[in-house]
Amino acid sequence: VQLQASGGGLVQAGGSLRLSCVASGTRVMVDAMRWYRQTPGNEREFVAVITKSGATNLGDAVWGRWTISRDNAKNTMYLQMNNLKPEDTAVYYCNADYLDDTIWGQGTLVTVSS
């Protein structure tokens, strides 16, 4: 299975973006899916998680501004990012639990200008 993240780009502060993460190469629905973000010189920071049944949790930094969702039929996860701030600038990575492994996708860059 592979994960493909997309949807990053350049946006002004206060704007919105929607990231997508597609799991391909399998007919088996992946389990929990997550978003992390990382800035240069820092560790990856947890952003959000959604289970296969749709339970969600978001990190404190994005709580109330962003929502995470998924379409199980498409094995796809979304991150709706509203009210973006310059400090949200980072490379965003998705991962998913698949069988006994955790699979990571490549990152997508989000840049928020002030």
N, C-alpha and C positions, 0 to 999 in steps of 0.2 A: 504494500500500500504506500502511496505517496500523498503528501499534503502540498497544496499549492495555495499560497496566500496572495491576495491581490487587493487593489483598491486604494493603496497609498497615494500620496501626492502632496502638493503644496496648497495650503489653505490659509486664509487670514484668521486671526484670532476671532473667536465667536462663531466661526463657520462650522460646517459639518462634513464628515466623510463616513462612508460605510466600507468596512473591510470584509472580505470574504475569504473563507478557507475551505477548499474542496478536498475531500479524501477520495482518491481514485485508485483503481487497480484492485478493487475488492468488491465482492457482492455482500460482504458482511458489514453491517452497520458498526461504525466505530463507537466506542463508549464515550467517556467524558472527553470534551474538547475544551481547550483553553487558549487564551491569548496572554502573551508576555510581551514586554517591551524592553529595549536596551538602548542606552546611550553610551557613547565612547568612554571607556575607562570604568564603567559601572557594571554590576551584575544585572542579570535579567530580572525584571520586576514583574510580579504577578499582576495581571490586569483583570481577567474575568475567566469564569468557568461555567460550563453548562453540561449537565449530565444527559445521558441518553433519554431520560424521562422528562427532561426539560427544567430541572431544578437549576437555579443560577446563583452565582455569587460574584460580586465585583469588589475590586480593591478599593481602599479608602480614597485614593486619589481620583477615582473616576466615578465614584458612587453618586447617583443622582443626575449625572450628565450623560452617561452612556448606557446602552442596553446590549445584551448578548442574546442571540437567538439561533435556532438551527432548523434546518429542513432535513429531517431524517431520510426522506425519500431520495434526496439528492446528496446525502452524506456531506452536507455543507453547513458551515457555521458562519454567522455574521456578527459583526461588531458595529453598531450604530454609534458613532461618536459625535455628540452635539456639544456646542459651547466649547469648542477647542481652545486650548491655551498654549502659549509658546512652550511651556514646560511639558506639554504632551509630545513635543518633537522627539522622535525616537524611531528605531527600527522595530517593527511589530512582527512577532513570530507567533505562529499557531502550533499547537501540538494536540495529539489525540492518543487516547489509550486504545490499543488494538491488540486483542488477544493478550499476551503477556508482556507486551512492549509498550513503550511510549514513543511515538513517532513525531518528529519535528519537521516542519516545513521551512522553506527559505523565508527570509524576512521581506517585509514590504516597508518602505520608508515613508514616514509621515512627517512633514515639516509644517510647522505652524508659525506664521510670521506675525509679528506684533504691529 
